[in-house]
Amino acid sequence: MDGAWVIRHEDLAGQVDITLSHDDEWLRVEILDNGRGLPEDFSIAGTTSLGLSIVRDLIESQLGGHLEMTTAGIAPGGGTLARFSVPVGERWRS
């Protein structure tokens, strides 16, 4: 998710936490907010969002990774947790 989306859809009291981790095989990113959460019928596969479709294609099809979005249940509205992981690959290993 880009920062502009967060600014448009969250009030100024909102919080966004980004966590990065890795091992020898995977880079993992978690983005957690305390906003309204996702609609009950939300599905990444069925999204009509052009931006999310592009991100999903990049992560899953082009980079061989995984993308997951869920309502986090951390705020009255739910909050949203977006997670993705991509393989590190030989060229990124030191």
Secondary structure, 3 states (H helix, E strand, C coil): CCHHHHHHHCCCCCCEEEEEEECCCEEEEEEEECCCCCCCCCCCCCCCCHHHHHHHHHHHHHCCCEEEEEECCCCCCCCEEEEEEEECCHHHCC
